[in-house]
Amino acid sequence: MYTKLHSQKNTPFSQPLGKYFNLSELVASDTAKRNKIDNTPTKQVIENLTYLVKNILDPARQELGEPITITSGFRCRKLNTLVGGALYSKHIQGKAADIHIKSKEYGQKLFDILSKNKKVDTLLYEHNKLGTTWLHVSWNENPRNLCIRDYRV
């Protein structure tokens, strides 16, 4: 599942970003690997991912009491375009993550936990026409705490 990344000097991808997540979990992309896209984050993106982990993902993981699997974190612009991401997606800045939902109960519980976090800008319980579901969570300097439980893409 993890993509081999082109490491910047002094940037080990195993480096922890917080208590429960490391950098490789937030930058891995099978799509990038298949398409030979370098998805290496800049220093600023790593700082943004660290904020996301320490202020949103780690507290949610702690309260949830079970693992959280990130399916998409940082995406370079080329990768974001390839996967059909929004032009100004927070993923490009390292300010967003998509989370795997292993069951309806798990998704509802995690949504409820994340929706209480005042550092969350956007929380979407997303689904597509194929029935795939995931949570999208992002932060911003002036968080809106916009939480939508039934968002179709």
N, C-alpha and C positions, 0 to 999 in steps of 0.2 A: 504494500500500500504506500510506503514512503518513497518519495522520489529522491534519486541521487541529485544533490544540489551542487552547484559550483560555489564553493565557499569563498567569501571575501576574506582577506587577510584578517586573522584574529577573530573570526566569526564561526565558532563551532556550532553546528546545527543541533547538537545535543544539549546546548546550554539551556538551563531552566529559565523560564520567563516568570515563574511563580512557584507555588507549592505543588501543583498538579500537572502543569503543562510545560513542554519544552518547545523550542523554536521549530524543530522539524515538524511537529504536529500542526503548526499554524501556517506552514509554507508548502507542505507536501501536496503534490498534484499529479495524479496518473495522466491527466490530459496533457499537462506540461511535458511529462516524460515521453509520452507517445509522440508528441509533436516537436520534441527537442527544443522546448522553450526554456530559457534560463529564468527561473522564478526566484532568483536571489534577491532578498530584501535589502534596502538601504539601511543605514544606521537609524534614520528617522522612522522608517517603517518598523524596525525592531523596537524602538521606543514606544511607538503606538501599540504594537502587539503586546508589549509588556504591560502597558496601562490596561488594555482590554483584559488580559489575564488576571492581573492583580486586583482590579476593581470590579470585574463582572464575572469572569469565568471561574476563578478560584473560589470566591464566596458562594457562587451557585453550586459548585461541586461539593463544597464543605457542607452546605445545608442539605443538598440532595442525598448525600451519603453513598453515592455510587458513581462510577465513571461517566464522563461526558466525552463523546467521540466527535471530533471536529471533522467535517467533510470538506470544508473549504474555509480558509482563512485569507491570508494575503494572496492576491493575484496581481502579477504585473499587468500592465495595460494590454499587452498582446494576448495573454492568457484570458483576461477578463473579456476581451472582444470575442475570442474564440468560443467561450462557453456561453455567450449571449448575455453577459452582465451589463448592467446599466452604465451609461457613459460616465457618470460621476459616482460610481459605486464606492462605498466606503471600504470595500475589499482592496481596492487599489492603494489606499493609504494605510492599510493594516489596522483599520478601525472596525472591522466586522468579521464575524464568523458564522458559518452555517453549521448546525448541530444535527447529528443523526438522531432520529426518533425511533427507538426500538419497539415501543408499544404506545397505544393511545394514552394509557394511564401515565406512563413515563413522560410523554410529551406535555400532558396537562399539568403534571406536577412541576416540571421544569419551567414551563411557561409562567405558572403562578409565582414561582420563586424569583425568576428574572424580572417579572413585571413590578415587583416591589422595590427593585434596585433603582434608586433615583439617578444613578450615573448612566443608565441605559437611555440612549437616544431613540432607537427604533427596535421593537421586538415584533417579529412577524411569525405566526404559526402558518407556514406556507404549504401549499399543495399544488400539484399540477394535474392535468387531465388524465395522467396515467395512474393517479392515486398515490404517488410518492409524496411523503410529508417530511418536513424538516423545520427547524427553528432558525431564523435569521436574527442575530442580535448585533447591534452596533452602538458606538459611543460617539459623542461629539463634545466640543468644548461647552456648548450650551444645550444640554440634553432636554429633549421634549417629552421623554417618557411616553412615546407613541407606541401603544401596544394593540395589535390587531390579531385576534385569535383565528380568523378564517380568511386567509389571504391567498387568492388564486393567482398563479403566474402562468 
